[in-house]
């Protein structure tokens, strides 16, 4: 089966905001011979993309500027 990684998150703030999935390195396109630092960076990027996909969050940031008084 090869090497695997399990990604998981949960939120204490929002009920039901949790997920766990296990992937093979092959499915994620990760070279099993990658050095530990490169592997950690690659898995961190994969994890962040996976979480954003699972949460499916839509957001906006709105700023306002007060009008100058005449």
Contact map, one row per residue, 1 for C-alpha under 8 A:
1110000000000000000000010000000000000000000000000000000000000000000000
1111000000000000000000011100000000000000000000000000000000000000000000
1111100000000000000000011000000100000000000000000000000000000000000000
0111110000000000000001111000000000000000000000000000000000000000000000
0011111000000000000001111000000000000000000000000000000000000000000000
0001111100000000000111100000000000000000000000000000000000000000000000
0000111110000000000111000000000000000000000000100000000000000000000000
0000011111000000011110000000000000000000000000000000000000000000000000
0000001111100000111100000000000000000000000000000010000000000000000000
0000000111110001111000000000000000000000000000000000000000000000000000
0000000011111111110000000000000000000000000000000000000000000000000000
0000000001111110000000000000000000000000000000000000000000000000000000
0000000000111110000000000000000000000000000000000000000000000000000000
0000000000111111100000000000000000000000000000000000000000000000000000
0000000000111111100000000000000000000000000000000000000000000000000000
0000000001100111110000000000000000000000000000000000000000000000000000
0000000011100111111000000000000000000000000000000000001000000000000000
0000000111100001111100000000000000000000000000000000000000000000000000
0000000111000000111110000000000000000000000000000000010000000000000000
0000011110000000011111000000000000000000000000000000000000000000000000
0000011100000000001111100000000000000000000000000000000000000000000000
0001111000000000000111110000000000000000000000000000000000000000000000
0001110000000000000011111011000000000000000000000000000000000000000000
1111100000000000000001111111000000000000000000000000000000000000000000
0111100000000000000000111111111100000000000000000000000000000000000000
0100000000000000000000011111111000000000000000000000000000000000000000
0000000000000000000000111111110000000000000000000000000000000000000000
0000000000000000000000111111110000000000000000000000000000000000000000
0000000000000000000000001111111000000000000000000000000000000000000000
0000000000000000000000001111111101000010010000000000000000000000000000
0000000000000000000000001100111111000000000000000000000000000000000000
0010000000000000000000001000011111000000000000000000000000000000000000
0000000000000000000000000000001111100000000000000000000000000000000000
0000000000000000000000000000011111110110000000000000000000000000000000
0000000000000000000000000000000011111110000000000000000000000000000000
0000000000000000000000000000000001111111000000000000000000000000000000
0000000000000000000000000000000000111111100000000000000000000000000000
0000000000000000000000000000000001111111110000000000000000000000000000
0000000000000000000000000000010001111111111000000000000000000000000000
0000000000000000000000000000000000011111111100000000000000000000000000
0000000000000000000000000000000000001111111110000000000000000000000000
0000000000000000000000000000010000000111111111000000000000000000000000
0000000000000000000000000000000000000011111111100000000000000000000000
0000000000000000000000000000000000000001111111110000000000000000000000
0000000000000000000000000000000000000000111111111000000000000000000000
0000000000000000000000000000000000000000011111111100000000000000000000
0000001000000000000000000000000000000000001111111110000000000000000000
0000000000000000000000000000000000000000000111111111000000000000000000
0000000000000000000000000000000000000000000011111111100000000000000000
0000000000000000000000000000000000000000000001111111110000000000000000
0000000010000000000000000000000000000000000000111111111000000000000000
0000000000000000000000000000000000000000000000011111111110000000000000
0000000000000000000000000000000000000000000000001111111100000000000000
0000000000000000001000000000000000000000000000000111111100000000000000
0000000000000000100000000000000000000000000000000011111110000000000000
0000000000000000000000000000000000000000000000000001111111000000000000
0000000000000000000000000000000000000000000000000001001111100000000000
0000000000000000000000000000000000000000000000000000000111110000000000
0000000000000000000000000000000000000000000000000000000011111000000000
0000000000000000000000000000000000000000000000000000000001111100000000
0000000000000000000000000000000000000000000000000000000000111110000000
0000000000000000000000000000000000000000000000000000000000011111000000
0000000000000000000000000000000000000000000000000000000000001111100000
0000000000000000000000000000000000000000000000000000000000000111110000
0000000000000000000000000000000000000000000000000000000000000011111000
0000000000000000000000000000000000000000000000000000000000000001111100
0000000000000000000000000000000000000000000000000000000000000000111110
0000000000000000000000000000000000000000000000000000000000000000011111
0000000000000000000000000000000000000000000000000000000000000000001111
0000000000000000000000000000000000000000000000000000000000000000000111
